[in-house]
């Protein structure tokens, strides 16, 4: 249909080491990594881009992501920006690719809606014009996750416990559960949901759906990836953090934050914090979100520009609800100390 020469190659080794093994390691630690973001960073816009440029002589790599590549006001800086179709925007999934890759990426769907793309496909007679949108784990596809993951991670039985530390029922492993997921516990009338996974005790803390421990608005975000469009923000945050005369609450700057795909960008306050040998961002969103999870990706915005990406290291406001649960709270305590007395910056 397209009359384009097809080249085949394999990145099986890279995918296994940089994406899938990282996914497995994360689940064993009780965090929720995003394989699509890892795949974009290490495979599509690194290994594949390098192959296309060095082996095929390609000028750029085009993909069907809904996002926009724009040249900055200086006519030199290349920025990653949100797509015209806000409902399909995928900058969240691209927020960890390298700045050095951006000049060689072409995103032709930037100014189209999904409906317009389907109309164009029908006009061209493409067989996938009305095909259902793809979903599932990057390069793995649509599968029942718990059955799939059993082929790679052994069962590791532990206990579901409530917020008071009472044992409710055995689970077969942290990796089968994620924050906010409904936990089916026999002989219990109430519906229970996962509020915390503790690798130290191999416990899963559950609560009822309305309990505030399932929500969060204060995050500590690790493994920051900054784009050129965010350099000014990054420098300002670092300068404020190093200024001993500034109180913690005055070290915050306002940005847009998205902590889940297709979640609206939330107006938030962020500040730089030194923790665990790296500079993380403390984030305080204007409103709570349901079930933020350690390891979950976060993208940052100034206007339409995606300026940075990272991953949740700690959900800071969950700590207060876990004091009676049999879990290791040392990470929460250390994180709170690193953030200082900056709680309640939003009115």
Secondary structure, DSSP 8 states (H G I E B T S, - for coil): -----------HHHHIIIIIHHHHHHHHHT----HHHHHIIIIIIIIHHHHHHHTT--S-EE---S-EEEE-TTSS-EEEE--S-TTT--HHHHTTS-HHHHTTEE-TTTT--HHHHHHHHHHTT-TTTT-----SBTTTBS--HHHHHTTTS----EEEE-TT--EEEEES-GGG--TT-EE--TT-SS-EEEEEEETTTTEEEEEETT-GGGEEEEEEEEEEEE-GGGHHHHHHHHHHHH-TTS-GGGG-EEEEEE-STT---EEEEEEEEEETTEEEEEEEEEEEEE---TT-EEEEEETTEEEEEEEEEEEGGGGGG-TTSSS--HHHHHHHHHH-S------
